């Protein structure tokens, strides 16, 4: 017989309270050993609490909540379970987490680089008061159901399965469009430019979400791979295919972008590192409770790729991506550029529970080949400080501080530090703007999108050539003359933002670079898809553009790493 909700809640909450008691006991013992005060009297020492007592007390507390709390009859047990277990886990470390059944299914979907839906990116449009007007199709993915159904940039989503979507934000509309494979989404769309409404029945299917959104030639001889999403089950295969394609186009140097990559499956990061390292070179060491002793994972590549390599990192580069960057830095195989990475060096393993939920539990720590611990300090238990480095989410102008832990050395003897992520070899700060400017730019996104819809429909007099009349051309490398935002087009937009959204012309002019970038991004998205539109961002990216001047250093490191390895190999023989 299944236990009642109240009893089950008590059992789960019991674990939280018992963990808290153990933590208090350990802390008290540690303090007593460290000071010189009189010894604690036996009468003051708390006796161990029996589990039965804790379960009884928690069950009684839940009963009182149900009977006397003003909202007790509407107790959400799932939320209560989740908050209790999360609190318990976060007393252990910042990255152990509890996933309820819905979150666990999403976790599995993310790892498989696939979800079930129609395969389109969407975005909502707000009026000048900030109220959502409607949600629109921005792009479809190649061979996805939405692409096969003929949906295009600017199609307004009016209904899904008989329910109106007008005025609903994009994330609500997204949930209506997603669903089990093989089920139908009957979508009413209003075509951009004509206003004609059409009903389209789309059968949901698996939609690939690549972990490498873009790979192309930045300039002759220089390839670029955006490994910015995370390490999923398909990452290494995507990376391998990208490398082959870029080499066929004449790539001699490579920029590997790990900015924003929060990690994922470590084995995928291992195989990417293995591509560039020689047989026997360590990639990472795992130290955990289950192995009994540290376990080192080394390359088994007898013919490593010697392409000069620059790796971009920032404060959101974490976990498996730090393992990759750290391994290539320790072996002098890549020049690390950007800002200090996040500092997550803990290993999580999923443990499925009853009712479809899951514990993601930390089981070990990672070290780089030189013995650096990637993980930053979390001993004060403050999660907010942990994720903001003691700052504020609003403090956009504050650069990340390098954290210097114990000193280590790379293969060639260069000094590197542990205890706080991966510090770049060449530091290039992330461009930052004030909060005030950020709010202005956020407000400008609506007139920009609205104006782009008119441009794509050919409805802006004098700029009819900007109309997007052909189906999306996928896997395209954009050129300077693809939808350029000229001064005359910018001036026309300024008038539109003033007349339709009430902006001050001077205010818009101050953000002219942002406007040009975003307008071109929208038009490139309409013509070539959302993935290709990342190329527009790269044109305005100072970290990426400055990194291109650093290849002489990357080539020098490449030669150094080869010479060092050859010397070590000769000494072993």
PyMOL commands that set and color helices and strands:
alter all, ss='L'
color gray80, all
select helices_A, chain A and resi 5-34+42-44+51-68+72-74+77-90+101-111+145-148+170-177+235-248+266-276+320-330+354-356+383-388+435-457+464-466+487-501+505-510+512-528+534-539+542-572
alter helices_A, ss='H'
color red, helices_A
select strands_A, chain A and resi 97-99+114-117+120-126+132-140+156-160+163-164+184-190+197-203+205-208+214-219+222-226+253-257+282-288+295-298+308-313+335-338+346-352+358-367+407-409+415-417+426-427
alter strands_A, ss='S'
color yellow, strands_A
deselect
rebuild
show_as cartoon
